[in-house]
Each structure stands twice: as C-alpha cells, then as structure tokens.
Amino acid sequence: MKRHHSTFRQQWSWPIGLAALTIFGLLSALLGEGGLWWWLSWAALALPLLVIARHILFPSKSGGPRHARHHGF
C-alpha cells in the first residue's frame, strides 16, 4: 500500500501544484485591487506556461511513465 501512495504522490504532485497556481492566479486577478495582486497573478499564471514550454522544448529522456516499466508493459 505504501508503494501505491508514493506512486500516486509522484504522479499527481506537479499537476495539482500547477492547478493550484492557476486557481490562485485567476482569483488574485479577479479579486485583487491592483499593485501587488496583479504581479502575483501574472507570476502565478506564467509559471504553469513556463513548465509546459520547458517540457515541450526539452522532453524527458525517460521515454514514458515510470510505473509502466515496472509492470512489464
């Protein structure tokens, strides 16, 4: 059971973190009164785009998901 929990954390930590950043960026742009809030919203909305661009421009050399290799697929 512990191995499944570790695999779940490895698989979903980045998507959950990027989703939280996106939600924070959207809410800070919507509810913020300008100044610092707009800068925070720009940064929070730009980070997921930078992560996506990095993975498109420099794909990982692993060739696929890690868990698929362990099961022989």
C-alpha positions in Angstrom: 0.0 0.0 0.0 2.8 2.4 0.8 4.3 2.0 -2.7 0.9 2.9 -4.3 0.7 6.1 -2.1 4.3 7.1 -3.2 3.4 6.5 -6.9 0.2 8.5 -6.5 2.2 11.4 -5.0 4.8 11.3 -7.7 2.3 11.2 -10.5 -0.1 13.9 -9.2 2.1 16.4 -7.3 3.0 18.5 -10.3 -0.5 18.7 -11.9 -2.1 19.5 -8.5 0.6 22.2 -7.9 0.1 23.7 -11.3 -3.7 23.7 -10.9 -3.4 25.4 -7.5 -1.1 28.1 -9.0 -3.6 28.6 -11.8 -6.5 29.0 -9.4 -4.6 31.3 -7.2 -3.6 33.4 -10.3 -7.1 33.6 -11.5 -8.5 34.6 -8.1 -5.9 37.2 -7.4 -6.5 38.8 -10.8 -10.3 38.7 -10.2 -10.3 39.8 -6.6 -7.1 41.8 -6.2 -7.2 45.6 -6.2 -4.1 46.0 -8.4 -0.5 46.6 -7.5 1.0 43.6 -5.8 -2.0 41.4 -6.6 -1.6 41.9 -10.4 2.0 41.0 -10.1 1.2 37.9 -8.2 -1.5 36.9 -10.7 0.9 37.3 -13.6 3.6 35.2 -11.9 1.1 32.5 -10.8 -0.3 32.3 -14.3 3.0 32.4 -16.1 4.7 29.6 -14.1 2.4 26.8 -15.5 3.0 28.1 -19.0 6.8 28.1 -18.4 6.6 24.5 -17.2 4.6 23.5 -20.2 7.1 25.2 -22.6 10.0 23.6 -20.8 8.5 20.1 -21.3 7.7 20.8 -24.9 11.1 22.2 -25.8 13.1 19.7 -23.7 11.2 16.4 -23.4 12.4 13.9 -20.8 14.6 11.1 -21.9 12.9 8.5 -19.9 10.6 7.6 -22.8 7.3 7.3 -20.8 5.8 6.9 -17.4 7.9 5.2 -14.8 5.1 2.9 -13.5 4.6 1.3 -16.9 8.1 -0.1 -17.0 7.8 -1.7 -13.5 4.9 -3.8 -14.5 6.4 -5.0 -17.8 4.1 -3.2 -20.2 
